[in-house]
């Protein structure tokens, strides 16, 4: 049986504090002793039905304790776990299952019908446990050590550049990322971490579930993001750490629900750019700074984070202490302050894309992860991001990153949020279109936005048109859906 180091670390937490609460989900409170009993029960069931010791097993489950039982139970049984997006439609689930060669998927009753529609066998995650037991089974003898050559989990990319790819991460990838995140941000065993990012998301899995369980901390799980429920959970459970996307922080800052959030000490933003207005509104409401971070699924995922003791506005933070971040162009490394592609080296860099050697070789040549993101490092080692290379828009030969224009438009009075995309233009090659979401109580017009924008950006960077929308579209993980905006233009045209 393949041995998993992640399980050793979580089991060690349970041995140190079997009565400590590991998971909170709804009205359920699960101690570390109970967690490991349920994990071992899942592992035992998988071993009993085992026909292929090296089988990759799927997991489809929302943010609830069963997710932890499933992923840890499968790892304890020596499996590689393919974590499937909970909102994926049956055709996409079928494609992912075929891609990973899945025969079985661990799941719960509410999502099992979608697996049936996809033609994939489902196995319900058992939640039975002996009441009152406080014993934690000791780690088993290692039969096979994984080293750093076998995947512990497969996580699917968002598919922003095409068909989603399965990112293969080893135990060592994930544990190294956990250790780097702990050292960089100061997580500890007394933390209460709120899991509101989907756990199929790399940030959700590594930082809001596995990291606290490895430390022996508490995880409060919410199946859906609803500002009032989040604020109530922060107050009730004295949450100390939140990892969320900027839009979620924006909604928390605007929600009028009274809440005592004085327990918060780490508020980390990732997955997309953090607007200055969001930071200011959140700090005004809760008196807490948001720490911008940056990552990629292929890096397990955290690459950088602003230290709580040295937060720098506008920066994506400093690289984790156990990885190396460089900025490169076609000629090689560039000096501090120069723009180029952000590249990552170290123990958190993925094994590769599952069954895609050519894509892997292109993404991590020589072990160096080419993120596809453009940015620069300042003289103090802070990372700043300009945008993704494939977001770059060439207008009459000039290279423009949407984030630069978005930051300028966000300063206009009455603008809540903005997204800029490029559309084809017969004369200039491309033209900019700005989608603007107004603040409550404000009325914005294209004419007014254009006039205000003329004082904010150079003429070439002035959007050709402004589209006022009630709300910008979002992906299931809360990120801005630029594809949805492009479809809007196509449909309107």
Secondary structure, 3 states (H helix, E strand, C coil): CEECHHHHHHHHHHHHCCCCEEEEECCEEEEHHHHHHHHHHHHHHHHHCCCCCCCEEEEECCCCHHHHHHHHHHHHCCCEEEECCCCCCHHHHHHHHHHHCCCEEEECHHHHHHHHHHCCEEEECCCCCCCCCCCCCCCCCCCEECCCCCCCEEEECCCCCCCCCEEEECHHHHHHHHHHHHHHHCCCCCCEEEECCCCCCHHHHHHHHHHHHHHCCEEEECCCCCHHHHHHHHHHHCCCEEEECHHHHHHHHHCCCCCCCCCCCEEEECCCCCCHHHHHHHHHHHCCCCEEEEEEHHHCEEEEECCCCCCCCCCCCEECCCEEEEEEECCEECCCCCCEEEEEEECCCCCEECCCHHHHHHHCHHHCEEEEEEEEECCCCEEEEEEEHHHCEEECCEEECHHHHHHHHCCCCCEEEEEEEEEEECCCEEEEEEEEEECCCCCCCHHHHHHHHCCCCCHHHCCCEEEEECCCCECCCCCECHHHHHHHHHHHC
